[in-house]
Amino acid sequence: MTDLDSPPFDHAVRGRFNAWFFSALDRYIDRVARPLKRIAFDGLDAARVVEIGPGVGANLRYLPAAAELIAIEPNLRMHAPLRRRCADAGITLTLVPGYADRLPLPDRSVDEVICSLVLCTVPDPDAVLAEATRVLRPGGRFRFVEHVAAPSGSPRAQAQQALHKPWAWLFEGCDLHRDTASAIERAGFTRTTIVPMRPRGSIFYPVNTMICGTAEL
Ligand SMILES: C[S@@+](CC[C@H](N)C(=O)[O-])C[C@H]1O[C@@H](n2cnc3c(N)ncnc32)[C@H](O)[C@@H]1O
């Protein structure tokens, strides 16, 4: 879990690199991840959506028009592009420079919590999922698209093992071999749909074992 007094992070060069990387490759990543995002974000029509780790706004295109987005984003370098894109898209942004393991929201106060490529990076996915279940109303949904550990012994699992350390350093904590599906399954949702999928045409070999879906409280 994040230290309660931790300020939002700024890894200088790496933070800038990540903001640049996710901006520059936004369209490409979206093309690759679109089949998963269509499943995860299908029927997302709430006026107010909480997104954890929105980065530079990859999921704005899946939000309803004129939605209000409450964005929990600790990387300060992501903030300016996220603000710009929300303004361009007509989305009302409340940007919280904090961590998803303590959401500044009352219990049972929101209908939708979404994320993509974030549970791989947060220090404690169980704590983040506990926060999501705390703030969601009964019947509310957690929607996710994540890369996960490849099947044990597979060539991709070996690549994940080999690249684990440099990858985590470059992508600010991203863990290549997390069992995120199990974390979602044990988080206390009443109905969980987890779809495993290998994105087509992706050049990012180590992260091409993915899951997407919804978990309803
Ligand atoms: C790989 S990026 C994905 C960004 C975006 N969701 C996307 O799909 O392009 C991971 C994001 O999670 C954010 N993040 C890292 N630790 C976090 C935490 N404890 N709480 C919330 N967000 C976090 C990072 O700052 C970054 O924006």
The ligand as a Gaussian input file, in Angstrom:
#p B3LYP/6-31G(d) Opt

LIG

0 1
 C        0.758000       2.023000     -18.212000
 S        0.069000       3.545000     -17.715000
 C       -1.574000       3.406000     -18.402000
 C       -2.212000       4.742000     -18.596000
 C       -3.616000       4.680000     -19.208000
 N       -4.565000       4.066000     -18.327000
 C       -3.584000       3.987000     -20.531000
 O       -4.250000       2.961000     -20.696000
 O       -2.886000       4.495000     -21.428000
 C       -0.190000       3.296000     -15.963000
 C       -0.842000       4.464000     -15.304000
 O       -1.120000       4.155000     -13.925000
 C       -0.736000       5.255000     -13.134000
 N       -0.475000       4.800000     -11.755000
 C        0.647000       4.254000     -11.248000
 N        0.505000       3.995000      -9.937000
 C       -0.743000       4.388000      -9.599000
 C       -1.492000       4.392000      -8.376000
 N       -0.977000       3.901000      -7.228000
 N       -2.745000       4.882000      -8.399000
 C       -3.286000       5.361000      -9.564000
 N       -2.626000       5.378000     -10.742000
 C       -1.374000       4.896000     -10.766000
 C        0.493000       5.792000     -13.846000
 O        0.826000       7.090000     -13.450000
 C        0.052000       5.699000     -15.292000
 O       -0.710000       6.803000     -15.687000

